[in-house]
Amino acid sequence: MEGITTFKSDYRPYEIVKQPRHVPEEYKPKQGKIDLGTTYKRDFNSYKVQPVAIVRPLERQQVKKGKLDTVPTYKDDYRAWDLHKSELYKPEQTYQPPTVKFGNSTTFQDDFVPQEIKPRQSRQSFKPSSVVKRSTAPFNGITSHHLDYIPHQLELKFERPKEVYKPTEQRFEDLTTHRYDFQGLIGETAKICRPVHTRVTQSARFEGSTEFRERFQPWEIPPPEVKKVPEYVPPTGSMLLNSTSHLDYVPYQAKRVVPIRPVSHRRSNNFPFLGKSTMKEDFPAWESCRQGLIKKQQIPNPSGKFDGLSTFRSHYVPHKLIPTESYKPLNIAFKSSVPFDDVTIYSVEYTPKKQEICPASYPSPPGYIFENKNSQGHKFFRKITPAVKAF
């Protein structure tokens, strides 16, 4: 087997050239002043904003008197129907595999003809040329739309007449169960369930017994046991102080190393040394004395008896307490003499409709007679027409 694949035979390595890197231009700030004016600053007009008043609903007190014994509209209007679960009418189909062996050929096997693969040349390019080929024939400007299009005359558009609004003649029942059952009676005010505050007076006697003192009695704690240290007994006999270093060491006679000092190039002169400098001449020594302790003046102790009168007691002027008046509104239902305008768009335009139930959900729908049943299991019913009496 040859180890040559189509990839190895067709692929030719190319020399990879590194793409040139784009060098960004140096940023140069523009000269001049920036115009910070915007359309918002030009068109916006400031308005004085006032706090929004909180609109709270009126407090309605819950009525506790009376017993509610009514039937809701759901129980009054709803009637339970005897419903049965509908059966599935899907025909039963059992799959049976064929017994004859499949020996036909596929469309791919019939149409596909194997061809010999020819290696493509590496330098051959199939890219179309970028040269524009101009036609020598003149341009007539005729298209299939101009030839096939037939103009038709448009028909007049039907204009639907505008319907005139007609309100319904039936009266809208605006009485709800809430307005029917609750008359807005005034109930009792809520009682405060706060416990009575008992103030502890100074004349009350303090009982010195607590739960901790009653339940937790002092127990006798035995002293901790002291661990006895055994008495030190020195070992008997003499101690051998010889070590391996002391036994194996051989002393050698060594000479002291003479220090090697550099040759001094100091000039020998017989002039006396002058121990003066600019520091000693400009900064002479001053006589300094140690500063004594600075003691603060002590306030003398009072000699008389303390009166117990403070500046607060002497300058305080007692005033009579004035209780703050409460502006809380009374807990009374507000009743207006103006009649309530209960006309709404819903009450004017709403037309009640009867809710019809699909008869197909019942096994035997009322008002229909069973006629026949097809092969798929679908039932057909016929509506009963009521008999009209002749006058």
ZAVOVEX-110478 format. One record per residue (C-alpha): residue in three letters; chain; x, z, y. Coordinates in steps of 0.25 Angstrom, whole numbers. Last residue first. Layout:
+-----+-------+-------+-------+-------+
! res ! chain !    c1 !    c3 !    c2 !
+-----+-------+-------+-------+-------+
! ALA !     A !     X !     Z !     Y !
...
+-----+-------+-------+-------+-------+
***
This chain:
+-----+-------+-------+-------+-------+
! res ! chain !    c1 !    c3 !    c2 !
+-----+-------+-------+-------+-------+
! PHE !     A !  -412 !    60 !   121 !
! ALA !     A !  -403 !    55 !   110 !
! LYS !     A !  -393 !    65 !   104 !
! VAL !     A !  -379 !    61 !   103 !
! ALA !     A !  -371 !    64 !    90 !
! PRO !     A !  -357 !    69 !    92 !
! THR !     A !  -346 !    59 !    88 !
! ILE !     A !  -337 !    65 !    77 !
! LYS !     A !  -323 !    61 !    78 !
! ARG !     A !  -317 !    54 !    66 !
! PHE !     A !  -305 !    59 !    58 !
! PHE !     A !  -293 !    52 !    52 !
! LYS !     A !  -283 !    59 !    43 !
! HIS !     A !  -269 !    55 !    41 !
! GLY !     A !  -263 !    56 !    27 !
! GLN !     A !  -254 !    44 !    26 !
! SER !     A !  -263 !    36 !    18 !
! ASN !     A !  -275 !    38 !    27 !
! LYS !     A !  -286 !    48 !    28 !
! ASN !     A !  -301 !    46 !    31 !
! GLU !     A !  -313 !    50 !    40 !
! PHE !     A !  -312 !    65 !    44 !
! ILE !     A !  -323 !    69 !    54 !
! TYR !     A !  -319 !    75 !    68 !
! GLY !     A !  -326 !    85 !    77 !
! PRO !     A !  -318 !    97 !    72 !
! PRO !     A !  -305 !    93 !    66 !
! SER !     A !  -304 !    96 !    51 !
! PRO !     A !  -289 !    99 !    47 !
! TYR !     A !  -286 !   102 !    62 !
! SER !     A !  -274 !    98 !    70 !
! ALA !     A !  -279 !    83 !    71 !
! PRO !     A !  -291 !    88 !    80 !
! CYS !     A !  -281 !    89 !    92 !
! ILE !     A !  -287 !   101 !   101 !
! GLU !     A !  -293 !    98 !   114 !
! GLN !     A !  -291 !   107 !   126 !
! LYS !     A !  -303 !   105 !   136 !
! LYS !     A !  -299 !   101 !   150 !
! PRO !     A !  -300 !   110 !   163 !
! THR !     A !  -298 !   102 !   175 !
! TYR !     A !  -288 !   107 !   185 !
! GLU !     A !  -287 !   101 !   199 !
! VAL !     A !  -294 !   112 !   208 !
! SER !     A !  -289 !   124 !   200 !
! TYR !     A !  -275 !   119 !   198 !
! ILE !     A !  -274 !   115 !   213 !
! THR !     A !  -278 !   129 !   216 !
! VAL !     A !  -290 !   136 !   223 !
! ASP !     A !  -289 !   151 !   221 !
! ASP !     A !  -290 !   155 !   236 !
! PHE !     A !  -292 !   170 !   235 !
! PRO !     A !  -303 !   175 !   245 !
! VAL !     A !  -297 !   182 !   257 !
! SER !     A !  -301 !   197 !   257 !
! SER !     A !  -287 !   201 !   251 !
! LYS !     A !  -285 !   212 !   242 !
! PHE !     A !  -271 !   219 !   240 !
! ALA !     A !  -270 !   228 !   228 !
! ILE !     A !  -265 !   242 !   233 !
! ASN !     A !  -251 !   248 !   230 !
! LEU !     A !  -249 !   251 !   245 !
! PRO !     A !  -238 !   244 !   252 !
! LYS !     A !  -224 !   252 !   253 !
! TYR !     A !  -221 !   255 !   267 !
! SER !     A !  -217 !   270 !   264 !
! GLU !     A !  -215 !   279 !   276 !
! THR !     A !  -201 !   286 !   276 !
! PRO !     A !  -203 !   301 !   276 !
! ILE !     A !  -199 !   308 !   289 !
! LEU !     A !  -189 !   319 !   287 !
! LYS !     A !  -188 !   329 !   299 !
! HIS !     A !  -174 !   330 !   305 !
! PRO !     A !  -163 !   341 !   303 !
! VAL !     A !  -152 !   341 !   313 !
! TYR !     A !  -138 !   342 !   307 !
! HIS !     A !  -127 !   346 !   317 !
! SER !     A !  -124 !   360 !   312 !
! ARG !     A !  -127 !   358 !   297 !
! PHE !     A !  -118 !   345 !   297 !
! THR !     A !  -107 !   352 !   305 !
! SER !     A !  -107 !   363 !   294 !
! LEU !     A !  -111 !   378 !   295 !
! GLY !     A !  -106 !   386 !   284 !
! ASP !     A !  -102 !   398 !   293 !
! PHE !     A !   -89 !   400 !   287 !
! LYS !     A !   -83 !   414 !   291 !
! GLY !     A !   -71 !   416 !   300 !
! SER !     A !   -56 !   414 !   298 !
! PRO !     A !   -54 !   400 !   296 !
! ASN !     A !   -41 !   395 !   290 !
! PRO !     A !   -31 !   389 !   299 !
! ILE !     A !   -29 !   374 !   298 !
! GLN !     A !   -15 !   371 !   295 !
! GLN !     A !    -6 !   363 !   304 !
! LYS !     A !     2 !   352 !   296 !
! LYS !     A !    16 !   355 !   292 !
! ILE !     A !    27 !   345 !   294 !
! LEU !     A !    39 !   349 !   285 !
! GLY !     A !    52 !   348 !   292 !
! GLN !     A !    61 !   336 !   294 !
! ARG !     A !    75 !   336 !   289 !
! CYS !     A !    85 !   335 !   299 !
! SER !     A !    94 !   322 !   301 !
! GLU !     A !   107 !   322 !   309 !
! TRP !     A !   111 !   307 !   311 !
! ALA !     A !   122 !   299 !   304 !
! PRO !     A !   127 !   287 !   312 !
! PHE !     A !   121 !   273 !   310 !
! ASP !     A !   129 !   263 !   318 !
! GLU !     A !   143 !   268 !   315 !
! LYS !     A !   141 !   272 !   301 !
! MET !     A !   134 !   258 !   298 !
! THR !     A !   144 !   250 !   306 !
! SER !     A !   155 !   256 !   297 !
! LYS !     A !   166 !   266 !   297 !
! GLY !     A !   175 !   271 !   286 !
! LEU !     A !   188 !   265 !   291 !
! PHE !     A !   198 !   265 !   279 !
! PRO !     A !   213 !   267 !   284 !
! PHE !     A !   222 !   255 !   284 !
! ASN !     A !   233 !   255 !   273 !
! ASN !     A !   230 !   242 !   267 !
! SER !     A !   231 !   237 !   253 !
! ARG !     A !   223 !   224 !   251 !
! ARG !     A !   214 !   224 !   239 !
! HIS !     A !   217 !   213 !   229 !
! SER !     A !   213 !   222 !   217 !
! VAL !     A !   217 !   216 !   204 !
! PRO !     A !   205 !   216 !   194 !
! ARG !     A !   203 !   228 !   185 !
! ILE !     A !   205 !   227 !   170 !
! PRO !     A !   201 !   240 !   164 !
! VAL !     A !   211 !   246 !   153 !
! VAL !     A !   204 !   247 !   139 !
! ARG !     A !   207 !   260 !   132 !
! LYS !     A !   214 !   258 !   119 !
! ALA !     A !   208 !   259 !   106 !
! GLN !     A !   212 !   267 !    93 !
! TYR !     A !   202 !   264 !    82 !
! PRO !     A !   193 !   273 !    75 !
! VAL !     A !   187 !   269 !    61 !
! TYR !     A !   172 !   271 !    60 !
! ASP !     A !   167 !   272 !    46 !
! LEU !     A !   164 !   287 !    45 !
! HIS !     A !   159 !   289 !    59 !
! SER !     A !   150 !   277 !    59 !
! THR !     A !   145 !   280 !    45 !
! SER !     A !   141 !   294 !    50 !
! ASN !     A !   147 !   308 !    48 !
! LEU !     A !   140 !   320 !    53 !
! LEU !     A !   138 !   326 !    40 !
! MET !     A !   129 !   339 !    42 !
! SER !     A !   133 !   352 !    36 !
! GLY !     A !   124 !   360 !    26 !
! THR !     A !   110 !   365 !    27 !
! PRO !     A !    99 !   359 !    35 !
! PRO !     A !    93 !   366 !    47 !
! VAL !     A !    79 !   372 !    45 !
! TYR !     A !    69 !   370 !    55 !
! GLU !     A !    56 !   378 !    54 !
! PRO !     A !    44 !   371 !    51 !
! VAL !     A !    34 !   368 !    62 !
! LYS !     A !    20 !   375 !    61 !
! LYS !     A !     9 !   366 !    65 !
! VAL !     A !     0 !   375 !    74 !
! GLU !     A !   -15 !   375 !    71 !
! PRO !     A !   -24 !   373 !    82 !
! PRO !     A !   -32 !   386 !    86 !
! PRO !     A !   -46 !   387 !    80 !
! ILE !     A !   -58 !   383 !    89 !
! GLU !     A !   -69 !   393 !    90 !
! TRP !     A !   -82 !   385 !    94 !
! PRO !     A !   -89 !   386 !   107 !
! GLN !     A !  -104 !   382 !   106 !
! PHE !     A !  -109 !   369 !   109 !
! ARG !     A !  -124 !   368 !   108 !
! GLU !     A !  -128 !   378 !   119 !
! ARG !     A !  -117 !   375 !   129 !
! PHE !     A !  -118 !   360 !   128 !
! GLU !     A !  -133 !   361 !   129 !
! THR !     A !  -131 !   369 !   142 !
! SER !     A !  -133 !   384 !   146 !
! GLY !     A !  -129 !   388 !   160 !
! GLU !     A !  -144 !   389 !   165 !
! PHE !     A !  -144 !   387 !   180 !
! ARG !     A !  -154 !   395 !   187 !
! ALA !     A !  -163 !   387 !   197 !
! SER !     A !  -162 !   392 !   211 !
! GLN !     A !  -154 !   379 !   215 !
! THR !     A !  -166 !   371 !   213 !
! VAL !     A !  -166 !   359 !   203 !
! ARG !     A !  -176 !   348 !   208 !
! THR !     A !  -187 !   344 !   198 !
! HIS !     A !  -190 !   329 !   200 !
! VAL !     A !  -203 !   326 !   193 !
! PRO !     A !  -202 !   314 !   184 !
! ARG !     A !  -205 !   300 !   189 !
! CYS !     A !  -218 !   294 !   183 !
! ILE !     A !  -224 !   290 !   196 !
! LYS !     A !  -238 !   286 !   194 !
! ALA !     A !  -243 !   272 !   196 !
! THR !     A !  -255 !   270 !   206 !
! GLU !     A !  -268 !   269 !   199 !
! GLY !     A !  -276 !   256 !   199 !
! ILE !     A !  -282 !   247 !   209 !
! LEU !     A !  -291 !   236 !   203 !
! GLY !     A !  -287 !   222 !   203 !
! GLN !     A !  -299 !   216 !   195 !
! PHE !     A !  -291 !   211 !   183 !
! ASP !     A !  -299 !   205 !   172 !
! TYR !     A !  -304 !   192 !   179 !
! ARG !     A !  -292 !   190 !   188 !
! HIS !     A !  -283 !   191 !   177 !
! THR !     A !  -291 !   183 !   167 !
! THR !     A !  -292 !   172 !   178 !
! LEU !     A !  -303 !   167 !   187 !
! ASP !     A !  -300 !   153 !   193 !
! GLU !     A !  -310 !   145 !   185 !
! PHE !     A !  -310 !   132 !   193 !
! ARG !     A !  -324 !   126 !   195 !
! GLN !     A !  -327 !   112 !   190 !
! GLU !     A !  -329 !   101 !   200 !
! THR !     A !  -315 !    96 !   199 !
! PRO !     A !  -308 !    91 !   212 !
! LYS !     A !  -308 !    76 !   214 !
! TYR !     A !  -295 !    69 !   219 !
! VAL !     A !  -297 !    55 !   222 !
! GLU !     A !  -289 !    45 !   213 !
! LYS !     A !  -280 !    35 !   219 !
! PRO !     A !  -283 !    21 !   214 !
! ARG !     A !  -272 !    15 !   205 !
! GLU !     A !  -266 !     3 !   210 !
! PHE !     A !  -264 !    -8 !   200 !
! LYS !     A !  -252 !   -17 !   204 !
! LEU !     A !  -255 !   -31 !   206 !
! GLU !     A !  -249 !   -40 !   196 !
! LEU !     A !  -235 !   -46 !   198 !
! GLN !     A !  -233 !   -61 !   197 !
! HIS !     A !  -223 !   -65 !   187 !
! PRO !     A !  -209 !   -71 !   189 !
! ILE !     A !  -203 !   -78 !   177 !
! TYR !     A !  -189 !   -74 !   174 !
! ASP !     A !  -182 !   -83 !   163 !
! LEU !     A !  -173 !   -92 !   171 !
! HIS !     A !  -169 !   -83 !   183 !
! HIS !     A !  -167 !   -71 !   173 !
! SER !     A !  -159 !   -80 !   164 !
! THR !     A !  -149 !   -83 !   175 !
! ILE !     A !  -146 !   -95 !   184 !
! GLY !     A !  -135 !   -93 !   194 !
! ASN !     A !  -130 !  -107 !   193 !
! PHE !     A !  -115 !  -104 !   193 !
! PRO !     A !  -106 !  -117 !   192 !
! ALA !     A !   -99 !  -119 !   180 !
! THR !     A !   -83 !  -118 !   181 !
! SER !     A !   -83 !  -104 !   176 !
! ARG !     A !   -72 !   -94 !   181 !
! LYS !     A !   -64 !   -86 !   171 !
! VAL !     A !   -59 !   -73 !   177 !
! VAL !     A !   -45 !   -69 !   172 !
! SER !     A !   -45 !   -55 !   166 !
! SER !     A !   -41 !   -60 !   152 !
! PRO !     A !   -48 !   -54 !   140 !
! LYS !     A !   -41 !   -43 !   133 !
! PHE !     A !   -38 !   -47 !   118 !
! SER !     A !   -23 !   -44 !   119 !
! GLN !     A !   -13 !   -49 !   109 !
! ARG !     A !     0 !   -40 !   110 !
! SER !     A !    -1 !   -32 !    97 !
! GLN !     A !    -6 !   -44 !    89 !
! ARG !     A !   -18 !   -40 !    80 !
! PRO !     A !   -16 !   -38 !    65 !
! LYS !     A !   -26 !   -47 !    57 !
! ILE !     A !   -36 !   -40 !    49 !
! GLU !     A !   -42 !   -49 !    38 !
! GLN !     A !   -57 !   -50 !    38 !
! PRO !     A !   -67 !   -43 !    29 !
! VAL !     A !   -81 !   -49 !    30 !
! PHE !     A !   -93 !   -40 !    34 !
! ASP !     A !  -107 !   -46 !    34 !
! ASP !     A !  -111 !   -43 !    19 !
! GLN !     A !  -104 !   -30 !    17 !
! PHE !     A !  -109 !   -25 !    31 !
! THR !     A !  -123 !   -29 !    28 !
! THR !     A !  -123 !   -21 !    15 !
! SER !     A !  -123 !   -26 !     1 !
! ASN !     A !  -134 !   -24 !    -9 !
! GLY !     A !  -132 !   -16 !   -22 !
! PHE !     A !  -141 !    -4 !   -21 !
! LYS !     A !  -144 !     1 !   -35 !
! VAL !     A !  -158 !     1 !   -40 !
! THR !     A !  -165 !    15 !   -42 !
! PRO !     A !  -170 !    17 !   -28 !
! PRO !     A !  -171 !    32 !   -22 !
! GLN !     A !  -185 !    38 !   -22 !
! TYR !     A !  -188 !    46 !    -9 !
! THR !     A !  -201 !    53 !   -10 !
! GLN !     A !  -211 !    51 !     1 !
! GLU !     A !  -223 !    61 !     3 !
! PRO !     A !  -232 !    56 !    14 !
! LYS !     A !  -232 !    65 !    27 !
! TYR !     A !  -246 !    70 !    30 !
! LEU !     A !  -242 !    84 !    32 !
! GLU !     A !  -253 !    94 !    32 !
! SER !     A !  -259 !   100 !    44 !
! LYS !     A !  -259 !   116 !    45 !
! HIS !     A !  -273 !   121 !    47 !
! LEU !     A !  -279 !   126 !    60 !
! ASP !     A !  -292 !   134 !    61 !
! TRP !     A !  -294 !   135 !    76 !
! ALA !     A !  -293 !   147 !    84 !
! ARG !     A !  -302 !   147 !    97 !
! TYR !     A !  -296 !   150 !   110 !
! ASP !     A !  -305 !   151 !   122 !
! ASP !     A !  -308 !   166 !   122 !
! LYS !     A !  -295 !   170 !   117 !
! TYR !     A !  -287 !   162 !   127 !
! THR !     A !  -296 !   166 !   138 !
! PRO !     A !  -293 !   181 !   137 !
! VAL !     A !  -304 !   190 !   132 !
! THR !     A !  -305 !   203 !   140 !
! ASP !     A !  -305 !   218 !   138 !
! LEU !     A !  -295 !   224 !   149 !
! LYS !     A !  -298 !   239 !   150 !
! GLY !     A !  -300 !   245 !   164 !
! LYS !     A !  -290 !   253 !   172 !
! LYS !     A !  -275 !   251 !   172 !
! VAL !     A !  -275 !   240 !   183 !
! GLN !     A !  -260 !   236 !   186 !
! GLN !     A !  -257 !   236 !   201 !
! ARG !     A !  -254 !   223 !   208 !
! GLU !     A !  -243 !   223 !   218 !
! LEU !     A !  -244 !   211 !   227 !
! PRO !     A !  -234 !   201 !   225 !
! ARG !     A !  -221 !   201 !   232 !
! VAL !     A !  -216 !   191 !   242 !
! ILE !     A !  -202 !   194 !   247 !
! ALA !     A !  -200 !   189 !   261 !
! VAL !     A !  -188 !   180 !   262 !
! PRO !     A !  -177 !   184 !   271 !
! GLN !     A !  -176 !   175 !   283 !
! VAL !     A !  -166 !   164 !   285 !
! LYS !     A !  -163 !   158 !   298 !
! TYR !     A !  -160 !   143 !   297 !
! SER !     A !  -147 !   135 !   298 !
! ASN !     A !  -148 !   120 !   300 !
! PHE !     A !  -140 !   112 !   291 !
! ASP !     A !  -138 !    97 !   295 !
! ARG !     A !  -124 !    98 !   301 !
! LYS !     A !  -118 !   109 !   292 !
! TYR !     A !  -124 !   103 !   279 !
! THR !     A !  -120 !    89 !   284 !
! THR !     A !  -105 !    94 !   284 !
! GLY !     A !   -95 !    97 !   295 !
! LEU !     A !   -81 !   100 !   290 !
! ASP !     A !   -74 !    89 !   297 !
! ILE !     A !   -59 !    91 !   293 !
! LYS !     A !   -49 !    90 !   304 !
! GLY !     A !   -38 !    79 !   305 !
! GLN !     A !   -27 !    74 !   296 !
! LYS !     A !   -29 !    71 !   281 !
! PRO !     A !   -21 !    78 !   271 !
! LYS !     A !   -11 !    70 !   263 !
! TYR !     A !   -11 !    71 !   248 !
! GLU !     A !     0 !    64 !   241 !
! GLU !     A !    -4 !    53 !   232 !
! PRO !     A !    -6 !    55 !   218 !
! VAL !     A !     4 !    49 !   208 !
! HIS !     A !    -2 !    41 !   197 !
! ARG !     A !     6 !    42 !   184 !
! PRO !     A !    11 !    29 !   178 !
! GLN !     A !     6 !    27 !   164 !
! LYS !     A !    17 !    29 !   153 !
! VAL !     A !    19 !    16 !   145 !
! ILE !     A !    17 !    17 !   130 !
! GLU !     A !    24 !     6 !   123 !
! TYR !     A !    15 !     0 !   112 !
! PRO !     A !    15 !     2 !    97 !
! ARG !     A !     9 !    -9 !    89 !
! TYR !     A !    -3 !    -6 !    81 !
! ASP !     A !    -9 !   -17 !    72 !
! SER !     A !    -1 !   -15 !    59 !
! LYS !     A !     0 !     0 !    60 !
! PHE !     A !   -15 !     2 !    63 !
! THR !     A !   -19 !    -8 !    52 !
! THR !     A !   -12 !     0 !    42 !
! ILE !     A !     2 !    -2 !    35 !
! GLY !     A !     6 !     7 !    24 !
! GLU !     A !     6 !    -4 !    14 !
! MET !     A !     0 !     0 !     0 !
+-----+-------+-------+-------+-------+
***
